[in-house]
Amino acid sequence: MTVPVVVPSRLSKSSLVSLICGILGCVPFVTGVLAVLLGLVGFVRTGKPGVRGRWMAVVGVVLGVLSMGGWTVGGLTFWGVWSLTAGPRDASHAFLQHLADGEVKAAADASAGIDADALQNVADYMAKQGKYEGATFTSQNRRNSFATMEGKITFSSGKQKVKMELVESGGTWKVNSVNISP
């Protein structure tokens, strides 16, 4: 009589870690790459008798590839939007700095024909708010040669809303309007 030999099965640790890394794909690229690499190792190891967890390795690889793809698409999208609005954003910051420094002539040169008296009024208003500390634009929209920038402008006295409209003329962005409000 032959007695069957039972080989106890063990779980592939690399398959398990691959699955975990795939699920935790929230760390850009790191967990995705680990999920793929460890999943491939786990897939090979689970081909041996007595080693289980192949499904974990496969799912880990799939999730890892999805994680890396998602972070790539997200990163490229962010970079594209950021670089697309770089011109209007830089022009907005320079314009506001000119007004904060009382350089109304420089602000007029950076505008698309805003009246010098209106610019002086904005510069005077800014001076009353205390030291200008900068602006953060949370909404940046650009359509062809028009752009809208919205966000917060920070003074030593606190933050206020700012909205600016810009136009591109001859490759240079010019401020068409500025509105600062509490």
Sequence and secondary structure as in RCSB ss.txt:
>XXXX:A:sequence
MTVPVVVPSRLSKSSLVSLICGILGCVPFVTGVLAVLLGLVGFVRTGKPGVRGRWMAVVGVVLGVLSMGGWTVGG
LTFWGVWSLTAGPRDASHAFLQHLADGEVKAAADASAGIDADALQNVADYMAKQGKYEGATFTSQNRRNSFATME
GKITFSSGKQKVKMELVESGGTWKVNSVNISP
>XXXX:A:secstr
         EE HHHHHHHHHHHTTTSTTHHHHHHHHHHHHHHHHTTSTTEE HHHHHHHHHHHHHHHHHHHHHH
HHHHHHHHHTHHHHHHHHHHHHHHHTT HHHHHHTBSS  HHHHHHHHHHHHHT SEEEEEEEEEEEETTEEEEE
EEEEETTEEEEEEEEEEEETTEEEEEEEEEE 
